């Protein structure tokens, strides 16, 4: 029987890692091959020129590889429009289309792993930066001001809005991720009382089946010791491992590669900080979870962009309709590329009295999450992505049959004679005329 997997032929270690990242984003089943076993694969992808006349080579230009190197190493410069449309995902889709076309020309079926569980069209991540758990209401309302001081007399938080967020999300059965600092400054409360308040909030979030991650302070971003201390402090509150990280004051203190190296050493599973808090869009032009490159090596940490942050709208004085327009553009992008969209909503702004437009915007988001979107915690998204890209798969073809062997069950897209079929497979034999 014939091997249906794509062959990746590349001597340069860095180029090989970049091409692997592109193929993994698109769920393409491939094997690393060398010059001696090129004939074992129907299609070969490489940056090398075609030197085997009887083999179908797909050549990736060095210019494309260089663009992805800049993106994955955090050195690419894109304007806002390029970020919103996820400009590098366009190149990935072109590579995918060329591979599909090549299999079709050889009259071979093409199989690949679907992006998300249960063939969901795209992934939505709702995250909350909890910058404060005691929020001053302003001077506009005497009633709220009196309420604020009364809460303080009782050593209680005022205006954290977490109950409101949980209520809104639980009504829609939605999972999200809350990023807490390991401690919050309180002017008239003892450190013991402040810690107790934080613990109660975290417990409330966890009891609602939401994820808790670390919102690193500015000191955490510049010191492995401080990051470790904050991680341990939050873990003592949650009584579980903290796997996710998002930096507070992103633009000012998060450094590549230093902060990423700290995250690696402290065994974080993912980071969601390589973003701008003054520009919308996918900062690196990639709308999928990805592995950054440090010192020309791909690292195990997963990075996810956060294309929408409510603070940007506030700083630009955007109206409700302006914000809807931005979010709809980002949704169009991820629907086009089957990507992942992170929406960062601060707890400050889920307040219908003080920030009516932001409150209504979040209601709009929750009410317009379609059934074919996978709405989940960042942790669940990342664990799925890692499991999918690390799956061991063998695909063989012959006698009008496809034999599919995998160590895990996966959603698989099958393209044959321009017809697309979707099946969940593990160890299965498929008859082509049934597809």
Secondary structure by P-SEA (a helix, b strand, c coil): ccccbbbbbbccaaaaaaaaaaaaaabbbbbbccccccccccccccccccccccbbbbbbcaaaaaaaaaaaaccccccaaaaaaaaaaaaaaaaaaaaaaaaaaacbbbbbbccccccccbbbbbbbcccccccccccccaaaaaaaaaaaaaccccccaaaaaaaaaaaacccbbbbbccbbbbccccaaaaaaaaaaaaaaaaaacbbbbbbccaaaaacaaaaaaaaaaaaaaacccccbbbbccccccccaaaaaaaaaaaccccccccccccccccccccccbbbbbcccccccbbbbbbcccaaaaaaacccaaaaaaaaaaaaaaaaaacbbbbbbbbcccccccccaaaaaaaaaaaaccccccccccaaaaaaaaaaaaabbbbbbbcccbbbbbbccccbbbbbcccbbbbbbccccccccccc
